[in-house]
């Protein structure tokens, strides 16, 4: 599908973005491993999260989806069954990596795979420590790429120091730690998003967090919960940036998760000079939630690096777009992880923006962007990457001519309805 954005329009109005993708994955997985029923409201019914649901169903977990609820009838730590077929994770790296942690502790054989893009993404940093815990994992390139065959079993606890701050890696090991007798400890160089630790504790696991180290005690009895999932700040980010860079704009995003380990986008936009207000802060299901109002303002370049990176890794492509229109230079570094996302997002952002006449200098671990640029119309490709599609849409709002975005249907991975919400905010300005 190709979407063409044809005019420079302000954005005005209020929206509620879909439920947090990270929390949706974790809620349905922990609900499956719990005893009793878990009721999830705000679940993101995007392709990635539905991949997790489908895999859990193959593992014998009853999952019922309604218009506004997902009901998981938990089978407990011992209740999963050997799947009759291959578990297909689609495009979802979260599904693959978190399920690897679960499957490592099961007394049966399973095979896990994904689409062409996911089969190119590295899994070795997850499979290696799981093998050290006692799982047998075989696959391409010594178990570094999907498809992977997993023969799980009795796991032993480990102390693992991760090479990078990765919530998916940490979560996989904590989930595996549920099946090990004793304490599993995961230590990171920087603190990554902590949704898994928070939710494990809410479901009844014994979890201790100290700095960048998390400890989980194995063999708990998890209990089903009612989980209310807030809006995904990674989805809200596109409208926060769009309003900040488009003259005349004012947008309110309601009920957004503002977990400090995820909210780096807010800190960076404020540092760049965005007129951004946080209101109505409250805690729901253990996660901080707020309403965010943002108005157009002149932005200034900044440096994005170090401990900020794990807190906004998914928002870096759209922050690169913001930097195109800021005064001065923006430098993004320490973000080599962008090279192994759904696409190489460092190369992809630079190459696609260049088609519109913009210039982003890619580096080994980031980007350098000189601000105050002008973009022309043209045709760009989302490359099957949902965050690329939405970042290019934000760039198109400031282009001088029509911008056609091919492969734009991939937004359904994390934000079904993105194009409708964008059009609605443009109509709000026109009204």
Secondary structure by P-SEA (a helix, b strand, c coil): cbbbbccccccbbbbbccccaaaaaaaaaaaaacccbbbbccccccaaaaaaaaaaaaabbbbbbcccbbbbbcccccccccccbbbbccccaaaaaaaaaaaaacccccccccccccccccaaaaaaaaaaabbbbbcccccccccccccccbbbbbbcccccccaaaaaaaaaaaaacccbbbbbbccccccaaaaaaaaacccccccccbbbbbcccbbbbbbcccccccccaaaaaaaaacccbbbbbbcccccccccaaaaaaaaaaccccccccccccccbbbbbbbbcccbbbbbbbbcccccccccaaaaaaaaaaacccbbbbcccccccccccaaaaaaaaaaaaacbbbbbcccccccccbbbbbbbbbbccccaaaaaaaaaaaaacccbbbbcccccccccccaaaaaaaaaaaaaac
